[in-house]
Amino acid sequence: MHNFELKTSIKFGLGSLNALKEIRDKNVLIITDPFMIESGSIKKITENLEKTTFEIFSDIVPDPPIETIVKGVEYFNKTNPDVIVAVGGGSAIDAAKAILDFSKKILSKENVEFIAIPTTSGTGSEVTSFAVITDKQKGVKYPLVSDELLPNIAILDPELVKTVPDFITADTGMDVLTHAIEAYVSTDADDFSDAFAEKAIKLVFKYLRRAYKNGDDIEAREKMHIASCLAGLAFNHASLGINHSIAHALGGKFKIPHGRANSLLLPHVIEYNADIKANEDGEYSRAAQKYYEIAKLIGLNSTNVRVGVRRLINEIKYLQSDMKMVTKLSDCSVSTNELHEYEDEIALSAINDTCTNTNPKVPTQKDIINILDKVN
């Protein structure tokens, strides 16, 4: 028997921040990053909390380290909130998840409502039971996985992403695409996760270029915000694969932005998983067939599985090129010598990452190193 359920209520579209006005007579803790304060963007949140008292914890940094989570738990203990509102990109929402989870366990605080408001269209963290925190001393990212991390409410207001710079739009948009594609070929994929993934993929190929070229294109911004959420719903149910496993390891070691790491790996991981060269007799793997389905889904003229996989890979490369994205680790200030020094460690970390469990092809350490060599 299988199971599918949605815990998170999703408010979306322009004006959806008005949902915050429904919070009344509560003590609210807002968890966000310094930019939201410095830019004044946090006012879009606080002006809707007119019937509450609120405090702001704004020490969140990219790839939130364990030390930040500890500070957040201390702040939680001091403010004793009834509601947590996480505002920001994946780092802010992930940090809020970890802070709330540890606070519940350490402080025995229950019945805290959790509202997630993403300000980038990328991680889908507002609807997932995943969070990633970093041990900076070891250079390792640790995924947390628990249904207790799921927000009660997600608010997707495209007004909050209009000012996201084009290069971040590109990075986060490719993160969305990687989430959806990995969920689609996951060994745990089913009809429910496929439905979310398929829609997310179609939206990305239709709207990401537009959002990149014109941040004020509110339709493109809204559709990418929805695509991010749909991809999150897909991978929360089906999990991911080695694209994310390797990206986690690269990000922990070399501090490469997560979406950028996913992007440069994606064509090579598809090629590895499809394993077309090993199927000269025409018997293709399930993964290859599903990549072919994606190619047909986005309108690529594909006469067979082999052609479909190749055209999907090329279409992703065209998208990267149109958004001036890097495709090599050397463009991320990672030298060949550095990569070779740490490649065994990175490969082992990727093998042990929980995302690897649902990759459609079981990788060896050598397989991971071969993929790393292709992006070197």
C-alpha positions in Angstrom: 0.0 0.0 0.0 1.2 3.5 -0.8 0.2 6.8 0.7 0.1 10.4 -0.4 -1.0 13.4 1.7 -0.6 17.2 1.9 -0.1 18.8 5.2 0.7 22.3 4.0 -2.0 24.8 3.0 -0.8 26.8 0.1 -1.8 30.4 -0.5 -0.6 31.8 -3.9 -0.9 34.7 -6.3 -0.6 38.4 -5.9 -2.0 39.6 -2.6 -1.6 36.3 -0.9 0.5 38.0 1.9 -2.9 39.2 3.1 -3.3 35.7 4.7 -1.0 36.9 7.5 -3.8 39.3 8.6 -5.7 36.2 9.8 -3.1 35.8 12.6 -4.5 37.6 15.7 -3.4 37.9 19.3 -0.4 35.7 18.8 3.3 36.0 19.6 5.1 35.8 16.3 8.8 35.0 15.7 10.0 36.0 12.2 13.1 34.2 11.0 14.9 35.8 8.1 18.2 37.1 6.7 19.9 40.5 7.1 19.1 41.5 3.5 15.3 41.5 4.2 15.9 44.0 7.0 18.4 46.2 5.2 16.4 46.4 2.0 13.2 47.2 3.9 11.4 44.2 2.3 10.5 42.8 5.7 7.9 45.6 5.9 5.8 43.7 3.4 5.5 41.0 6.1 5.2 43.1 9.2 2.6 45.4 7.8 0.3 42.4 7.6 0.9 41.3 11.2 -1.2 44.2 12.5 -3.0 42.2 15.2 0.1 40.5 16.7 3.3 41.1 18.6 6.4 40.0 16.8 10.1 39.7 17.1 12.7 39.2 14.3 15.7 36.9 14.3 17.7 37.9 11.2 21.0 36.2 11.7 20.5 33.7 8.9 23.3 33.3 6.4 23.6 31.1 3.3 24.0 27.4 4.1 23.0 27.9 7.7 25.7 26.5 10.1 25.0 24.6 13.3 26.0 27.7 15.3 23.2 29.7 13.7 20.7 27.1 14.6 21.9 27.1 18.2 21.5 30.9 18.4 18.0 30.6 16.9 16.9 28.0 19.5 18.2 30.4 22.2 16.1 33.3 20.6 13.1 31.0 20.4 13.4 30.2 24.1 13.6 33.9 24.9 10.6 34.9 22.8 8.4 31.8 23.3 6.4 32.2 20.1 3.0 30.8 19.1 3.8 31.2 15.4 7.0 31.1 13.4 7.1 32.9 10.1 10.1 32.0 8.0 10.9 34.6 5.2 13.6 34.2 2.6 15.3 31.7 0.4 15.9 28.1 1.1 18.5 29.0 3.8 16.1 31.0 5.9 13.3 28.4 5.6 15.7 25.5 6.3 17.1 27.3 9.3 13.6 28.0 10.6 12.7 24.3 10.2 15.8 23.2 12.2 15.3 25.9 14.9 11.7 24.9 15.4 12.4 21.2 15.4 15.2 21.4 17.9 13.2 23.9 20.0 10.3 21.4 20.2 12.7 18.6 21.3 14.9 20.6 23.7 12.3 23.0 25.2 9.3 20.7 24.9 7.4 23.5 23.1 4.4 22.1 21.1 1.6 23.5 19.0 3.7 26.2 17.3 2.2 27.2 13.9 4.8 27.3 11.1 4.4 29.6 8.1 6.9 29.6 5.3 7.2 32.5 2.8 9.8 32.0 0.1 11.5 35.0 -1.5 13.2 33.0 -4.3 11.7 30.5 -6.7 14.0 27.5 -6.2 14.1 25.2 -3.2 10.5 24.4 -2.7 11.4 24.2 1.0 8.0 25.7 1.9 6.3 22.3 1.2 9.0 19.8 2.0 10.0 17.7 5.0 13.7 18.3 4.3 16.2 20.9 5.6 19.9 21.2 5.2 22.3 22.5 7.8 26.1 22.9 7.5 29.1 21.9 9.6 31.5 24.6 8.4 34.5 23.1 10.2 34.1 19.8 8.5 32.8 21.3 5.2 29.8 18.9 5.3 26.1 19.5 4.7 23.7 17.5 6.8 20.1 16.8 5.5 17.3 16.7 8.1 14.3 14.6 7.1 11.1 14.5 9.1 7.4 15.3 8.5 7.7 17.5 11.6 9.6 19.9 9.4 6.6 20.6 7.1 5.2 24.1 7.4 1.5 24.4 8.2 1.1 27.2 5.6 3.1 28.3 2.6 2.5 31.8 1.1 3.6 32.2 -2.5 3.4 35.9 -3.4 5.2 36.8 -6.6 5.6 40.4 -5.4 8.4 39.1 -3.2 10.5 37.8 -6.1 10.3 40.7 -8.5 13.6 42.2 -7.4 15.6 38.9 -7.4 18.7 39.5 -9.6 18.9 37.6 -12.9 21.8 35.4 -11.9 19.9 34.2 -8.8 16.8 33.7 -10.9 18.9 31.4 -13.1 20.5 29.5 -10.3 17.2 29.0 -8.4 15.3 28.2 -11.6 17.7 25.4 -12.5 17.3 24.1 -9.0 13.6 23.8 -9.6 14.2 22.0 -12.9 16.6 19.6 -11.2 14.1 18.9 -8.4 11.4 18.0 -10.9 13.6 15.9 -13.2 15.2 14.0 -10.3 11.8 13.3 -8.7 10.4 12.1 -12.1 13.1 9.5 -12.5 13.3 8.6 -8.8 12.9 4.9 -7.9 10.1 6.1 -5.5 8.2 8.1 -8.2 4.6 7.3 -8.7 1.6 8.9 -10.5 1.1 11.6 -7.9 4.7 12.8 -7.8 4.9 12.5 -11.6 1.9 14.8 -12.0 3.6 17.6 -9.9 7.0 17.0 -11.6 5.6 17.2 -15.1 3.8 20.4 -14.5 6.8 22.0 -12.9 9.0 21.0 -15.8 6.6 22.5 -18.4 6.4 25.7 -16.4 10.2 26.0 -16.1 10.8 25.6 -19.8 8.0 28.1 -20.6 8.7 30.8 -18.0 12.3 30.7 -16.7 13.8 32.5 -19.6 11.2 35.2 -19.3 11.7 35.6 -15.6 15.5 35.8 -16.2 15.2 38.4 -18.9 12.6 40.6 -17.2 12.2 40.5 -13.5 9.1 42.7 -13.7 7.3 40.1 -15.8 4.9 39.2 -13.0 3.2 36.3 -14.9 6.6 34.6 -15.3 7.5 35.3 -11.7 4.3 33.8 -10.4 4.5 30.8 -12.7 8.1 30.1 -11.5 7.1 30.5 -7.9 4.4 27.9 -8.5 6.8 25.6 -10.4 9.2 25.7 -7.4 6.4 24.7 -5.1 5.2 21.9 -7.4 8.7 20.5 -7.8 9.0 20.6 -4.0 5.8 18.6 -3.7 7.2 16.1 -6.2 10.5 15.5 -4.6 9.1 15.6 -1.1 7.1 12.5 -2.1 9.6 10.8 -4.4 12.9 12.1 -3.1 15.8 13.0 -5.4 19.0 11.4 -6.8 22.8 11.8 -7.2 22.5 15.2 -8.9 21.6 16.6 -5.4 23.9 14.2 -3.6 27.0 15.5 -5.5 25.7 19.1 -5.3 25.4 18.8 -1.5 29.0 17.6 -1.3 30.4 20.2 -3.7 28.5 23.0 -1.9 29.8 21.9 1.5 33.4 21.7 0.3 33.7 24.6 -2.2 30.7 26.8 -1.2 29.2 26.7 -4.6 25.6 28.0 -4.7 23.3 25.0 -4.6 21.3 25.8 -7.7 24.4 26.5 -9.7 26.0 23.2 -8.6 22.8 21.4 -9.6 22.8 23.1 -13.0 26.3 22.3 -14.0 25.8 18.6 -13.0 22.4 18.1 -14.6 23.3 17.2 -18.2 26.0 14.8 -17.1 23.8 13.1 -14.5 21.0 12.6 -17.1 23.6 11.1 -19.5 24.9 8.8 -16.7 21.4 7.7 -15.5 20.1 7.1 -19.0 23.0 4.9 -19.9 22.2 5.0 -23.6 25.6 3.6 -24.7 25.0 0.5 -22.7 21.7 -0.1 -24.5 22.7 -0.6 -28.2 20.2 -3.4 -28.6 17.3 -1.0 -28.1 16.4 -2.1 -24.5 16.4 1.1 -22.6 16.3 1.7 -18.9 13.2 3.1 -17.1 15.2 6.3 -16.5 16.0 6.7 -20.2 12.3 6.2 -21.1 11.2 8.8 -18.5 13.8 11.3 -19.8 12.3 10.6 -23.2 8.8 11.4 -21.8 10.1 14.7 -20.6 11.5 15.5 -24.0 8.1 14.9 -25.6 6.4 16.8 -22.7 8.2 20.0 -23.6 7.7 19.6 -27.3 11.1 18.3 -28.5 10.8 16.4 -31.7 12.1 13.0 -30.6 11.6 9.9 -32.8 13.0 7.4 -30.2 14.4 7.2 -26.7 18.0 7.8 -27.7 17.1 11.0 -29.7 14.8 12.2 -26.9 17.5 11.9 -24.2 20.0 13.7 -26.3 17.6 16.5 -27.2 16.6 16.9 -23.6 20.3 17.3 -22.6 20.8 19.8 -25.4 17.7 21.8 -24.5 19.0 22.1 -20.9 22.4 23.3 -22.3 20.6 25.9 -24.5 18.7 27.1 -21.4 21.9 27.4 -19.5 23.6 29.3 -22.3 20.6 31.7 -22.7 21.0 32.6 -19.0 24.8 32.8 -19.2 25.3 30.1 -16.6 28.6 28.5 -15.8 29.0 24.9 -16.8 32.4 24.0 -15.3 33.8 23.9 -11.8 36.7 26.0 -13.0 34.2 28.8 -13.5 33.3 28.5 -9.8 36.9 29.1 -8.7 37.6 25.4 -8.2 40.9 24.4 -9.7 41.7 21.0 -11.2 44.2 20.3 -8.4 41.6 21.2 -5.7 39.1 18.9 -7.3 41.5 16.0 -7.5 42.6 16.5 -3.9 39.0 16.2 -2.6 37.3 14.1 -5.3 37.4 10.8 -3.2 36.0 12.6 -0.2 33.3 14.3 -2.3 32.4 11.0 -4.0 32.1 9.2 -0.7 30.0 11.9 0.7 27.7 11.7 -2.3 27.4 7.9 -2.1 26.4 8.3 1.6 23.9 11.1 0.9 20.3 10.0 1.5 19.3 11.3 -2.0 21.4 8.6 -3.6 19.0 5.9 -2.3 16.4 6.8 -4.9 18.7 7.5 -7.8 17.6 5.3 -10.8 21.1 3.8 -11.2 23.2 2.6 -8.3 26.5 4.6 -8.5 30.0 3.6 -7.5 32.5 6.0 -6.1 34.3 5.8 -9.5 31.0 6.8 -11.2 30.8 9.9 -9.1 34.4 10.8 -9.8 33.8 10.4 -13.6 30.9 12.8 -13.4 33.1 15.3 -11.4 35.7 15.0 -14.1 33.2 16.0 -16.8 32.4 19.2 -15.0 36.0 20.0 -14.2 
